[in-house]
Amino acid sequence: LNKRNYETELAMLKSQINPHFLFNTINNIDVLITKDAIRASEYLNKLSDIMRFMLYETKPQRIPLNKELTYIEKFIELQKIRTTNEHFINYSLKGDPTNFMIPPMILIPFIENAFKHAENTKAENAININLDIKHESIIFQCENFFNQNSQISSEHSGLGSEIIKKRLSLLYPDKHKLTITNKFQLLS
């Protein structure tokens, strides 16, 4: 019964991952169709791959890290449609992801949140995503610049962070460290 409850709770938490990405991407591809049909088709294929991953590849409890990274890279490419700024996002990967197995979609909520709250698409390195794969651990860092004065809907504020914390606690009890901070920096 405990195992069943655990599996049910994990399935519910995975299904609550932010769907705004899908709606925004479809709208962005729709706009791109009239400007650059070939590029729009490429993005549509990436979206199809992402949807296939979400529907079929996330069922096992663990998947190869390489699959998760492919998903992340396609997700980032689709997010780049929002801006003409090539330097909006900085993504780096150190180490060898081969032979690592992780729970599916464990990293993407952080990346989704970074894009959701990064408002200035003209800023350089507004989003920084770094993965450092060591022998027995993965160090993942995701940061974004945001406007501290923006009003985030109270309906959605904090829900994503709570879901992420809950999922990590279920998957890695006493075997993970999660630090979420808000650092304010005055830009001159």
JORA-V712364 format. One record per pair of residues at least 6 apart in sequence whose C-alpha atoms are under 7 Angstrom apart, sorted by the first residue. I is the first residue (numbers start at 1). GAP is how many residues later the second one is. Records with the same first field share a line. If there is no record, write none. Layout:
I->GAP, GAP
This chain:
10->157
13->150, 154
17->92
25->53
28->53
29->11, 14
32->8
33->7
43->35
46->28
50->21
58->46
61->42
62->39, 40, 41, 42
63->38, 39, 40, 41
64->35, 36, 37, 38
65->32, 35, 36, 37
66->31, 32
68->36, 37
72->36
83->38
85->36, 37
87->37, 38
88->33, 34, 35, 36, 37, 38, 39
89->36, 37, 38, 39
90->35, 37, 38, 39
91->37, 38, 39
92->37, 38, 39
93->37, 38, 39
94->37, 38, 39
95->37, 38, 39
96->37
97->36
110->32
111->31
114->13, 29, 30
117->29
118->8, 26, 27, 28
119->27, 28
126->18, 19
127->16, 17, 18
128->14, 15, 16
129->12, 13, 14
130->10, 11, 12
131->7, 8, 9, 10
132->6, 7, 8
133->6
